[in-house]
Amino acid sequence: MARAARLLAALAALLAAAATGGDARPSKIGLRHRREVVGRSAIFSGEHFVLEETDWYLLNLFRLWWHYGISFLRLQMWVEEVMEKFMRIYKYQAHGYAFSGVEELLYSLGESAFVNMTQRSVAESLLQVGVTQRFIDDVVSAVLRASYGQSAAMPAFAGAMSLAGAQGSLWSVEGGNKLVCSGLLKLTKANVIHATVTTVTLQQTEGKPLYYVEYENEVGNGSDFYDIVVIATPLHLDNSSSTISFEGFDPPIDAVQGPFQPTVVSLVHGYLNSSYFGFPDPKLFPFASILTTDFPNFFCALDNICPVNISANFRRKQPQEAAVWRVQSPKPLLRSQLKTLFRSYYSVQTAEWQAHPLYGSHTGLPRFALHDQLFHLNALEWAASSVEVMAVAAKNVALLAYNRWYQDLDKIDQKDLMHKVKTEL
């Protein structure tokens, strides 16, 4: 699901960055944007809708202003300022610059302000720029619950990345986003060994590190030697399914970070209980996507999903018809909770995984470089977690490994990069 997609995307992006210079547009691998199907959204408090989207843009703006004043404008300005600075990373990477740690990367983009945003909460940062507490409780918290399953107490940097993704500029590809990952892997002509790595052992050869990697799969055990190793999986306390042992390192490798936030997604084919949301007549229910505030606490978001391939004559199911709904929740839904959300249903398919870092549980920012030519791609997840962020991390690790291998140290952890990049143009 999302966790596996991010890991595979990170690995694919890493290989693509090394092989194609980072040009991994969907058209380059034979993919097309999926046609979007319009649907209205709303935010539910557990008793009533605190905000409802309409089909008219100006009316939506008026409702935001009527309920929250200019908080939505202040939020947008804050997010745009953060994203404008974050976008510098693409220019830096285009010139071959890389960073050995998350703190160094963030400092190069926004100096101490970006680093401090990993320690301050979203709520604190937004209040400081004039966003009201009511807007944070009703709107910001709903977006963060839907994307991270966490509250406005999470760090501001991760929150800004999440809020940027909620501004309507996201898109998907026909056939499913997983095709991006498989397409990139095919593009690089990489030799993929389908196995689970169990041990990475450091060995020295003529003063240079050499890594002995052991792995296992259904066929049996295997091993090989590598000059460069990139760990593209989280190393956290509750990730027992992918625990990797590091041997022969002095001092020992201490890459284990804090816990992750569990997320459950349930795909329910059935009839929505519109009465629970205040619509006794299901024909009048107008929403395809529902976000929630901190209450009700048994689910975070609910949306009517569309197929990965959308034909020209496709239409959404009418609210009184059986449809496929995606329910995101912190725990598996009980039968009673399913009966609360649905009048009846034909089937339920559930997936549970460790989706994102539990922000606030880990005080420091980890490093990409664990040892000489041993890298941890997922370190950047502890600043923010998304497919896009993981692609940035993958390109950074590819450049870092390249620059270290060829001893181009002037391209690593450089400061005042905006000035350097301008003088290189």
Secondary structure as UniProt FT lines:
FT   HELIX           2..20
FT   TURN            21..22
FT   HELIX           26..29
FT   STRAND          40..44
FT   STRAND          49..52
FT   HELIX           57..68
FT   TURN            69..70
FT   HELIX           71..86
FT   HELIX           88..94
FT   TURN            95..96
FT   HELIX           102..117
FT   TURN            118..119
FT   HELIX           122..128
FT   TURN            129..130
FT   HELIX           133..135
FT   HELIX           136..140
FT   HELIX           141..148
FT   TURN            152..153
FT   HELIX           156..165
FT   TURN            174..175
FT   HELIX           178..188
FT   STRAND          196..205
FT   TURN            206..207
FT   STRAND          208..216
FT   STRAND          221..226
FT   STRAND          229..231
FT   TURN            237..238
FT   HELIX           240..242
FT   STRAND          245..247
FT   STRAND          260..272
FT   HELIX           274..277
FT   HELIX           282..284
FT   STRAND          287..292
FT   STRAND          301..304
FT   TURN            312..313
FT   TURN            319..320
FT   STRAND          323..329
FT   HELIX           335..341
FT   STRAND          342..357
FT   TURN            359..360
FT   STRAND          369..371
FT   TURN            372..373
FT   STRAND          374..376
FT   HELIX           377..382
FT   HELIX           387..405
FT   TURN            406..407
FT   HELIX           409..411
FT   HELIX           417..424
//
